[in-house]
Amino acid sequence: ILKEARPYTGLGFDGTYSSERLASECKALKILNEWSEMPKIYLYGKIWEHTFLGIEHMKGVPLNRWVTNNFPLYEVVDKTKDYLLRVSKIVEKLIDLTNKFHSENVYHQDLHLGNILVKDEDEISIIDWEQAVFSNDEKVVHKVAASGFRSWRETFPSEIDWYGIRQIAHYLYMPLVTTSDLTYNYVSQTRIEGKKLFESLGYTREHIDYVESLLSYLDSKCPQIENISRKKVLKPMHEIRTIESEQDIQDFIIKAFLLVN
C-alpha cells in the first residue's frame, strides 16, 4: 500500500496536516516494526513536495465484516456454538497488543472495527496509525473517531485506546454501539440483550460468563463521567422483549411518553 500526503492538505481538528499524520504513522510502525500484527514499512520519503509511505498490505477482512459473517443472529446458522470462544480469543489478543504498544509509548487513538483486520484462524492485525501519539502525560480531547467509538471526556491517550477496545468487545457481543455517542454507557444495555440472546441460543454458561468478565475488565479500564442530563440516561426498553397484545403496545407507548417528558 502506498500512502501519499501533500503539503497543507487534510487539515485536522487538532491543526495537523496530512503530511504530519503520515509521519506519525511512520514513526509508530518503526517502533512496532518487529510485530507481525502491524504493517511493515517498505519506504518513506519525499518525491518533489509530496511525502510517501509504502507499507505492507495486511491480509484479512475488517472486524465489522467478520461479525456480519459470523454473528449467530439466527440459530439455524449457529450449529457449532463456537462464536463466543472465537470472540474471547480476539478480545484477549486485542488486550495483549494494546498493553504491548502502550509499553512502547505508542497510542493508536483511532481504534475501531475498520482498523482491525481478521484473517485465517482469527489472527488479527491493527492498521491506520496516522493518529498515533507518543506521550501519555497530558489529557487530550478525542477528536477523530468512528461513530460509537469516541471517548466521552477529555482523558489520557491510553484511556482513549482502551475505550476503543472496550467498544469493539461490546460490539462483538451485541453489534450495536453507534448510539454510544448519544447515550452514555449505552453498551450496558446491549450487554443485557447480548446475554439473553446467547442464553436463548444454548451457549454454555462458562463461555457467556468469560466474555462478560472480559467486558467488565475493559469497562474498568475506561474513565467514568457524572451524567447529569436526562437526555443521556439509558432508556429501559430492553425490558420489553416482544409485542404480543394491545396491552403490550399501550404499555410501551406510556413508558416512552414518560421517558420523553
Phi and psi restraints in degrees (value plus and minus 20) as a CYANA .aco file:
   2 LEU   PHI    -133.9   -93.9
   2 LEU   PSI      98.1   138.1
   3 LYS   PHI    -123.0   -83.0
   3 LYS   PSI     119.4   159.4
   4 GLU   PHI    -143.8  -103.8
   4 GLU   PSI     117.3   157.3
   5 ALA   PHI    -147.6  -107.6
   5 ALA   PSI     110.3   150.3
   6 ARG   PHI    -125.2   -85.2
   6 ARG   PSI     130.3   170.3
   7 PRO   PHI     -79.1   -39.1
   7 PRO   PSI     116.9   156.9
   8 TYR   PHI      38.5    78.5
   8 TYR   PSI      16.7    56.7
   9 THR   PHI    -143.4  -103.4
   9 THR   PSI     141.7   181.7
  10 GLY   PHI      42.9    82.9
  10 GLY   PSI      24.4    64.4
  11 LEU   PHI     -83.6   -43.6
  11 LEU   PSI     104.0   144.0
  12 GLY   PHI    -112.9   -72.9
  12 GLY   PSI     152.7   192.7
  13 PHE   PHI     -84.8   -44.8
  13 PHE   PSI     -42.9    -2.9
  14 ASP   PHI    -112.1   -72.1
  14 ASP   PSI     -13.6    26.4
  15 GLY   PHI      66.6   106.6
  15 GLY   PSI     -14.2    25.8
  16 THR   PHI    -114.0   -74.0
  16 THR   PSI     132.1   172.1
  17 TYR   PHI    -120.2   -80.2
  17 TYR   PSI     149.6   189.6
  18 SER   PHI     -78.7   -38.7
  18 SER   PSI     -56.4   -16.4
  19 SER   PHI     -85.4   -45.4
  19 SER   PSI     -55.0   -15.0
  20 GLU   PHI     -90.3   -50.3
  20 GLU   PSI     -58.6   -18.6
  21 ARG   PHI     -89.2   -49.2
  21 ARG   PSI     -55.0   -15.0
  22 LEU   PHI     -85.4   -45.4
  22 LEU   PSI     -57.3   -17.3
  23 ALA   PHI     -85.2   -45.2
  23 ALA   PSI     -57.6   -17.6
  24 SER   PHI     -84.8   -44.8
  24 SER   PSI     -61.4   -21.4
  25 GLU   PHI     -83.4   -43.4
  25 GLU   PSI     -62.9   -22.9
  26 CYS   PHI     -81.2   -41.2
  26 CYS   PSI     -64.0   -24.0
  27 LYS   PHI     -82.4   -42.4
  27 LYS   PSI     -64.5   -24.5
  28 ALA   PHI     -82.4   -42.4
  28 ALA   PSI     -65.2   -25.2
  29 LEU   PHI     -90.2   -50.2
  29 LEU   PSI     -48.6    -8.6
  30 LYS   PHI     -86.1   -46.1
  30 LYS   PSI     -61.2   -21.2
  31 ILE   PHI     -85.4   -45.4
  31 ILE   PSI     -57.0   -17.0
  32 LEU   PHI    -119.8   -79.8
  32 LEU   PSI       2.1    42.1
  33 ASN   PHI     -81.5   -41.5
  33 ASN   PSI     -46.6    -6.6
  34 GLU   PHI    -104.5   -64.5
  34 GLU   PSI     -22.8    17.2
  35 TRP   PHI    -115.0   -75.0
  35 TRP   PSI     110.0   150.0
  36 SER   PHI     -90.3   -50.3
  36 SER   PSI     -38.1     1.9
  37 GLU   PHI    -102.4   -62.4
  37 GLU   PSI     -23.0    17.0
  38 MET   PHI    -138.7   -98.7
  38 MET   PSI     128.2   168.2
  39 PRO   PHI     -83.5   -43.5
  39 PRO   PSI     121.8   161.8
  40 LYS   PHI    -100.8   -60.8
  40 LYS   PSI     128.7   168.7
  41 ILE   PHI    -111.6   -71.6
  41 ILE   PSI     110.8   150.8
  42 TYR   PHI    -124.5   -84.5
  42 TYR   PSI     -53.0   -13.0
  43 LEU   PHI    -180.3  -140.3
  43 LEU   PSI     133.5   173.5
  44 TYR   PHI    -174.1  -134.1
  44 TYR   PSI     108.3   148.3
  45 GLY   PHI     149.2   189.2
  45 GLY   PSI    -195.9  -155.9
  46 LYS   PHI    -127.4   -87.4
  46 LYS   PSI     121.2   161.2
  47 ILE   PHI    -145.1  -105.1
  47 ILE   PSI      93.5   133.5
  48 TRP   PHI      39.3    79.3
  48 TRP   PSI    -143.4  -103.4
  49 GLU   PHI    -117.7   -77.7
  49 GLU   PSI     -23.0    17.0
  50 HIS   PHI    -117.5   -77.5
  50 HIS   PSI     125.3   165.3
  51 THR   PHI    -124.5   -84.5
  51 THR   PSI     117.7   157.7
  52 PHE   PHI    -145.1  -105.1
  52 PHE   PSI     123.3   163.3
  53 LEU   PHI    -151.1  -111.1
  53 LEU   PSI      97.3   137.3
  54 GLY   PHI    -122.6   -82.6
  54 GLY   PSI     102.9   142.9
  55 ILE   PHI    -151.7  -111.7
  55 ILE   PSI     144.5   184.5
  56 GLU   PHI     -84.4   -44.4
  56 GLU   PSI     118.7   158.7
  57 HIS   PHI    -103.1   -63.1
  57 HIS   PSI      93.0   133.0
  58 MET   PHI    -102.7   -62.7
  58 MET   PSI     116.3   156.3
  59 LYS   PHI     -98.4   -58.4
  59 LYS   PSI     135.6   175.6
  60 GLY   PHI     103.5   143.5
  60 GLY   PSI     155.2   195.2
  61 VAL   PHI    -135.0   -95.0
  61 VAL   PSI     131.4   171.4
  62 PRO   PHI     -77.5   -37.5
  62 PRO   PSI     128.6   168.6
  63 LEU   PHI     -80.4   -40.4
  63 LEU   PSI     -54.4   -14.4
  64 ASN   PHI     -84.1   -44.1
  64 ASN   PSI     -56.0   -16.0
  65 ARG   PHI     -90.0   -50.0
  65 ARG   PSI     -56.7   -16.7
  66 TRP   PHI     -80.1   -40.1
  66 TRP   PSI     -61.9   -21.9
  67 VAL   PHI     -83.5   -43.5
  67 VAL   PSI     -63.8   -23.8
  68 THR   PHI     -77.2   -37.2
  68 THR   PSI     -58.9   -18.9
  69 ASN   PHI     -98.6   -58.6
  69 ASN   PSI     -40.6    -0.6
  70 ASN   PHI    -143.8  -103.8
  70 ASN   PSI     -36.4     3.6
  71 PHE   PHI     -84.6   -44.6
  71 PHE   PSI     109.5   149.5
  72 PRO   PHI    -102.4   -62.4
  72 PRO   PSI      46.7    86.7
  73 LEU   PHI     -88.1   -48.1
  73 LEU   PSI     -52.6   -12.6
  74 TYR   PHI    -142.5  -102.5
  74 TYR   PSI     116.9   156.9
  75 GLU   PHI     -81.5   -41.5
  75 GLU   PSI     -50.5   -10.5
  76 VAL   PHI     -82.4   -42.4
  76 VAL   PSI     -46.8    -6.8
  77 VAL   PHI    -120.6   -80.6
  77 VAL   PSI      -8.4    31.6
  78 ASP   PHI    -145.2  -105.2
  78 ASP   PSI      38.5    78.5
  79 LYS   PHI    -100.1   -60.1
  79 LYS   PSI     -49.3    -9.3
  80 THR   PHI    -102.2   -62.2
  80 THR   PSI     -41.9    -1.9
  81 LYS   PHI      34.6    74.6
  81 LYS   PSI      19.7    59.7
  82 ASP   PHI    -130.8   -90.8
  82 ASP   PSI     -15.8    24.2
  83 TYR   PHI     -80.0   -40.0
  83 TYR   PSI     -68.1   -28.1
  84 LEU   PHI     -86.2   -46.2
  84 LEU   PSI     -53.4   -13.4
  85 LEU   PHI     -84.3   -44.3
  85 LEU   PSI     -61.8   -21.8
  86 ARG   PHI     -87.1   -47.1
  86 ARG   PSI     -60.6   -20.6
  87 VAL   PHI     -80.9   -40.9
  87 VAL   PSI     -63.3   -23.3
  88 SER   PHI     -77.4   -37.4
  88 SER   PSI     -64.1   -24.1
  89 LYS   PHI     -86.7   -46.7
  89 LYS   PSI     -59.3   -19.3
  90 ILE   PHI     -85.2   -45.2
  90 ILE   PSI     -65.9   -25.9
  91 VAL   PHI     -85.1   -45.1
  91 VAL   PSI     -61.8   -21.8
  92 GLU   PHI     -78.8   -38.8
  92 GLU   PSI     -62.0   -22.0
  93 LYS   PHI     -86.1   -46.1
  93 LYS   PSI     -60.6   -20.6
  94 LEU   PHI     -83.4   -43.4
  94 LEU   PSI     -61.5   -21.5
  95 ILE   PHI     -82.3   -42.3
  95 ILE   PSI     -65.1   -25.1
  96 ASP   PHI     -82.2   -42.2
  96 ASP   PSI     -65.7   -25.7
  97 LEU   PHI     -85.1   -45.1
  97 LEU   PSI     -60.3   -20.3
  98 THR   PHI     -83.6   -43.6
  98 THR   PSI     -63.6   -23.6
  99 ASN   PHI     -79.9   -39.9
  99 ASN   PSI     -59.3   -19.3
 100 LYS   PHI     -89.2   -49.2
 100 LYS   PSI     -67.9   -27.9
 101 PHE   PHI     -94.3   -54.3
 101 PHE   PSI     -44.4    -4.4
 102 HIS   PHI     -86.8   -46.8
 102 HIS   PSI     -54.8   -14.8
 103 SER   PHI     -85.5   -45.5
 103 SER   PSI     -38.9     1.1
 104 GLU   PHI    -116.3   -76.3
 104 GLU   PSI     -10.4    29.6
 105 ASN   PHI      39.8    79.8
 105 ASN   PSI      20.9    60.9
 106 VAL   PHI    -138.6   -98.6
 106 VAL   PSI     110.4   150.4
 107 TYR   PHI    -149.5  -109.5
 107 TYR   PSI      97.8   137.8
 108 HIS   PHI     -86.2   -46.2
 108 HIS   PSI     -72.6   -32.6
 109 GLN   PHI      57.4    97.4
 109 GLN   PSI     -18.3    21.7
 110 ASP   PHI    -165.5  -125.5
 110 ASP   PSI      26.7    66.7
 111 LEU   PHI    -101.8   -61.8
 111 LEU   PSI      97.3   137.3
 112 HIS   PHI    -173.4  -133.4
 112 HIS   PSI    -199.9  -159.9
 113 LEU   PHI     -80.0   -40.0
 113 LEU   PSI     -57.3   -17.3
 114 GLY   PHI     -92.0   -52.0
 114 GLY   PSI     -36.9     3.1
 115 ASN   PHI    -120.1   -80.1
 115 ASN   PSI     -12.9    27.1
 116 ILE   PHI    -134.7   -94.7
 116 ILE   PSI     101.6   141.6
 117 LEU   PHI    -125.4   -85.4
 117 LEU   PSI     120.7   160.7
 118 VAL   PHI    -139.1   -99.1
 118 VAL   PSI     107.9   147.9
 119 LYS   PHI    -136.9   -96.9
 119 LYS   PSI    -183.3  -143.3
 120 ASP   PHI     -75.9   -35.9
 120 ASP   PSI     128.2   168.2
 121 GLU   PHI      42.6    82.6
 121 GLU   PSI      -1.3    38.7
 122 ASP   PHI      40.6    80.6
 122 ASP   PSI       7.3    47.3
 123 GLU   PHI     -92.9   -52.9
 123 GLU   PSI     126.5   166.5
 124 ILE   PHI    -142.5  -102.5
 124 ILE   PSI     139.7   179.7
 125 SER   PHI    -159.9  -119.9
 125 SER   PSI     137.8   177.8
 126 ILE   PHI    -138.2   -98.2
 126 ILE   PSI     108.7   148.7
 127 ILE   PHI    -142.4  -102.4
 127 ILE   PSI     158.6   198.6
 128 ASP   PHI      38.7    78.7
 128 ASP   PSI      55.8    95.8
 129 TRP   PHI    -120.6   -80.6
 129 TRP   PSI      -0.9    39.1
 130 GLU   PHI     -89.8   -49.8
 130 GLU   PSI     -38.8     1.2
 131 GLN   PHI    -109.8   -69.8
 131 GLN   PSI     -16.7    23.3
 132 ALA   PHI     -80.0   -40.0
 132 ALA   PSI     122.9   162.9
 133 VAL   PHI    -145.6  -105.6
 133 VAL   PSI     147.2   187.2
 134 PHE   PHI    -150.5  -110.5
 134 PHE   PSI       2.8    42.8
 135 SER   PHI    -165.0  -125.0
 135 SER   PSI     122.3   162.3
 136 ASN   PHI    -138.4   -98.4
 136 ASN   PSI       3.4    43.4
 137 ASP   PHI    -101.8   -61.8
 137 ASP   PSI     -47.8    -7.8
 138 GLU   PHI    -146.0  -106.0
 138 GLU   PSI     129.0   169.0
 139 LYS   PHI     -92.5   -52.5
 139 LYS   PSI     124.7   164.7
 140 VAL   PHI    -154.9  -114.9
 140 VAL   PSI     144.2   184.2
 141 VAL   PHI    -111.3   -71.3
 141 VAL   PSI     114.7   154.7
 142 HIS   PHI     -98.2   -58.2
 142 HIS   PSI      76.8   116.8
 143 LYS   PHI    -107.1   -67.1
 143 LYS   PSI     -56.5   -16.5
 144 VAL   PHI    -135.1   -95.1
 144 VAL   PSI     100.4   140.4
 145 ALA   PHI    -179.9  -139.9
 145 ALA   PSI     128.2   168.2
 146 ALA   PHI     -92.6   -52.6
 146 ALA   PSI     138.1   178.1
 147 SER   PHI     -78.4   -38.4
 147 SER   PSI     107.5   147.5
 148 GLY   PHI      71.6   111.6
 148 GLY   PSI     -21.8    18.2
 149 PHE   PHI    -143.9  -103.9
 149 PHE   PSI      -5.8    34.2
 150 ARG   PHI    -111.0   -71.0
 150 ARG   PSI     105.0   145.0
 151 SER   PHI     -81.4   -41.4
 151 SER   PSI     122.4   162.4
 152 TRP   PHI     -99.3   -59.3
 152 TRP   PSI     -35.4     4.6
 153 ARG   PHI    -161.7  -121.7
 153 ARG   PSI     143.3   183.3
 154 GLU   PHI     -84.4   -44.4
 154 GLU   PSI     105.4   145.4
 155 THR   PHI    -176.0  -136.0
 155 THR   PSI    -198.7  -158.7
 156 PHE   PHI     -97.5   -57.5
 156 PHE   PSI     129.4   169.4
 157 PRO   PHI     -73.0   -33.0
 157 PRO   PSI     -57.1   -17.1
 158 SER   PHI     -81.8   -41.8
 158 SER   PSI     -59.5   -19.5
 159 GLU   PHI     -93.0   -53.0
 159 GLU   PSI     -49.3    -9.3
 160 ILE   PHI     -82.7   -42.7
 160 ILE   PSI     -63.7   -23.7
 161 ASP   PHI     -82.2   -42.2
 161 ASP   PSI     -63.8   -23.8
 162 TRP   PHI     -85.7   -45.7
 162 TRP   PSI     -53.4   -13.4
 163 TYR   PHI     -83.3   -43.3
 163 TYR   PSI     -61.3   -21.3
 164 GLY   PHI     -81.5   -41.5
 164 GLY   PSI     -64.5   -24.5
 165 ILE   PHI     -84.5   -44.5
 165 ILE   PSI     -59.4   -19.4
 166 ARG   PHI     -81.3   -41.3
 166 ARG   PSI     -65.0   -25.0
 167 GLN   PHI     -85.4   -45.4
 167 GLN   PSI     -58.6   -18.6
 168 ILE   PHI     -80.0   -40.0
 168 ILE   PSI     -66.6   -26.6
 169 ALA   PHI     -82.6   -42.6
 169 ALA   PSI     -62.5   -22.5
 170 HIS   PHI     -85.4   -45.4
 170 HIS   PSI     -56.4   -16.4
 171 TYR   PHI     -83.5   -43.5
 171 TYR   PSI     -60.0   -20.0
 172 LEU   PHI     -82.7   -42.7
 172 LEU   PSI     -51.1   -11.1
 173 TYR   PHI     -99.9   -59.9
 173 TYR   PSI     -60.3   -20.3
 174 MET   PHI    -172.9  -132.9
 174 MET   PSI      86.9   126.9
 175 PRO   PHI     -94.0   -54.0
 175 PRO   PSI      47.0    87.0
 176 LEU   PHI    -164.5  -124.5
 176 LEU   PSI      74.4   114.4
 177 VAL   PHI    -148.1  -108.1
 177 VAL   PSI     -30.0    10.0
 178 THR   PHI     -77.2   -37.2
 178 THR   PSI     -57.8   -17.8
 179 THR   PHI     -86.2   -46.2
 179 THR   PSI     -30.1     9.9
 180 SER   PHI     -79.4   -39.4
 180 SER   PSI     -44.8    -4.8
 181 ASP   PHI     -93.2   -53.2
 181 ASP   PSI     -36.4     3.6
 182 LEU   PHI    -128.9   -88.9
 182 LEU   PSI     -52.3   -12.3
 183 THR   PHI    -143.8  -103.8
 183 THR   PSI      98.7   138.7
 184 TYR   PHI     -82.2   -42.2
 184 TYR   PSI     114.7   154.7
 185 ASN   PHI      38.9    78.9
 185 ASN   PSI      16.1    56.1
 186 TYR   PHI     -78.1   -38.1
 186 TYR   PSI     -51.0   -11.0
 187 VAL   PHI     -87.0   -47.0
 187 VAL   PSI     -37.1     2.9
 188 SER   PHI     -86.2   -46.2
 188 SER   PSI     -46.4    -6.4
 189 GLN   PHI    -100.6   -60.6
 189 GLN   PSI     -63.5   -23.5
 190 THR   PHI     -85.9   -45.9
 190 THR   PSI     -48.8    -8.8
 191 ARG   PHI     -83.3   -43.3
 191 ARG   PSI     -59.9   -19.9
 192 ILE   PHI     -81.8   -41.8
 192 ILE   PSI     -64.4   -24.4
 193 GLU   PHI     -89.0   -49.0
 193 GLU   PSI     -55.1   -15.1
 194 GLY   PHI     -81.8   -41.8
 194 GLY   PSI     -64.4   -24.4
 195 LYS   PHI     -81.9   -41.9
 195 LYS   PSI     -63.1   -23.1
 196 LYS   PHI     -81.6   -41.6
 196 LYS   PSI     -61.2   -21.2
 197 LEU   PHI     -82.7   -42.7
 197 LEU   PSI     -70.3   -30.3
 198 PHE   PHI     -89.0   -49.0
 198 PHE   PSI     -50.2   -10.2
 199 GLU   PHI     -85.4   -45.4
 199 GLU   PSI     -61.5   -21.5
 200 SER   PHI     -88.2   -48.2
 200 SER   PSI     -45.0    -5.0
 201 LEU   PHI    -107.9   -67.9
 201 LEU   PSI     -20.8    19.2
 202 GLY   PHI      65.9   105.9
 202 GLY   PSI       0.3    40.3
 203 TYR   PHI     -90.8   -50.8
 203 TYR   PSI     130.2   170.2
 204 THR   PHI     -91.0   -51.0
 204 THR   PSI     130.0   170.0
 205 ARG   PHI     -79.5   -39.5
 205 ARG   PSI     -56.1   -16.1
 206 GLU   PHI     -80.4   -40.4
 206 GLU   PSI     -66.6   -26.6
 207 HIS   PHI     -89.2   -49.2
 207 HIS   PSI     -60.9   -20.9
 208 ILE   PHI     -83.3   -43.3
 208 ILE   PSI     -67.6   -27.6
 209 ASP   PHI     -83.0   -43.0
 209 ASP   PSI     -56.4   -16.4
 210 TYR   PHI     -88.4   -48.4
 210 TYR   PSI     -63.5   -23.5
 211 VAL   PHI     -82.4   -42.4
 211 VAL   PSI     -61.1   -21.1
 212 GLU   PHI     -81.3   -41.3
 212 GLU   PSI     -56.1   -16.1
 213 SER   PHI     -87.1   -47.1
 213 SER   PSI     -56.2   -16.2
 214 LEU   PHI     -85.6   -45.6
 214 LEU   PSI     -60.9   -20.9
 215 LEU   PHI     -83.7   -43.7
 215 LEU   PSI     -62.3   -22.3
 216 SER   PHI     -83.8   -43.8
 216 SER   PSI     -60.5   -20.5
 217 TYR   PHI     -81.0   -41.0
 217 TYR   PSI     -65.8   -25.8
 218 LEU   PHI     -89.4   -49.4
 218 LEU   PSI     -54.9   -14.9
 219 ASP   PHI     -77.8   -37.8
 219 ASP   PSI     -59.6   -19.6
 220 SER   PHI     -90.7   -50.7
 220 SER   PSI     -38.4     1.6
 221 LYS   PHI    -103.8   -63.8
 221 LYS   PSI     -27.9    12.1
 222 CYS   PHI    -125.7   -85.7
 222 CYS   PSI     126.9   166.9
 223 PRO   PHI     -88.2   -48.2
 223 PRO   PSI     127.1   167.1
 224 GLN   PHI    -123.9   -83.9
 224 GLN   PSI     134.9   174.9
 225 ILE   PHI    -148.6  -108.6
 225 ILE   PSI     140.3   180.3
 226 GLU   PHI    -111.4   -71.4
 226 GLU   PSI      97.7   137.7
 227 ASN   PHI    -112.3   -72.3
 227 ASN   PSI      91.5   131.5
 228 ILE   PHI    -131.3   -91.3
 228 ILE   PSI     -13.9    26.1
 229 SER   PHI    -126.3   -86.3
 229 SER   PSI     105.8   145.8
 230 ARG   PHI     -83.9   -43.9
 230 ARG   PSI     -45.1    -5.1
 231 LYS   PHI     -89.2   -49.2
 231 LYS   PSI     -38.6     1.4
 232 LYS   PHI    -125.1   -85.1
 232 LYS   PSI      -8.4    31.6
 233 VAL   PHI    -107.1   -67.1
 233 VAL   PSI     121.1   161.1
 234 LEU   PHI     -79.1   -39.1
 234 LEU   PSI     118.4   158.4
 235 LYS   PHI    -114.1   -74.1
 235 LYS   PSI     105.6   145.6
 236 PRO   PHI     -98.8   -58.8
 236 PRO   PSI      24.6    64.6
 237 MET   PHI     -93.8   -53.8
 237 MET   PSI     -34.3     5.7
 238 HIS   PHI     -87.5   -47.5
 238 HIS   PSI     -31.3     8.7
 239 GLU   PHI     -89.5   -49.5
 239 GLU   PSI     -45.6    -5.6
 240 ILE   PHI    -117.2   -77.2
 240 ILE   PSI      91.9   131.9
 241 ARG   PHI    -109.1   -69.1
 241 ARG   PSI     -60.2   -20.2
 242 THR   PHI    -161.8  -121.8
 242 THR   PSI     137.1   177.1
 243 ILE   PHI    -130.4   -90.4
 243 ILE   PSI      89.4   129.4
 244 GLU   PHI    -138.7   -98.7
 244 GLU   PSI     -29.1    10.9
 245 SER   PHI    -170.8  -130.8
 245 SER   PSI     149.5   189.5
 246 GLU   PHI     -83.1   -43.1
 246 GLU   PSI     -54.1   -14.1
 247 GLN   PHI     -85.4   -45.4
 247 GLN   PSI     -58.0   -18.0
 248 ASP   PHI     -80.0   -40.0
 248 ASP   PSI     -61.8   -21.8
 249 ILE   PHI     -84.4   -44.4
 249 ILE   PSI     -64.8   -24.8
 250 GLN   PHI     -82.5   -42.5
 250 GLN   PSI     -62.6   -22.6
 251 ASP   PHI     -82.7   -42.7
 251 ASP   PSI     -60.2   -20.2
 252 PHE   PHI     -83.7   -43.7
 252 PHE   PSI     -65.0   -25.0
 253 ILE   PHI     -84.2   -44.2
 253 ILE   PSI     -63.3   -23.3
 254 ILE   PHI     -82.4   -42.4
 254 ILE   PSI     -64.4   -24.4
 255 LYS   PHI     -82.9   -42.9
 255 LYS   PSI     -64.0   -24.0
 256 ALA   PHI     -83.7   -43.7
 256 ALA   PSI     -60.4   -20.4
 257 PHE   PHI     -83.8   -43.8
 257 PHE   PSI     -63.1   -23.1
 258 LEU   PHI     -84.5   -44.5
 258 LEU   PSI     -55.0   -15.0
 259 LEU   PHI     -91.2   -51.2
 259 LEU   PSI     -56.7   -16.7
 260 VAL   PHI     -93.0   -53.0
 260 VAL   PSI     -56.5   -16.5
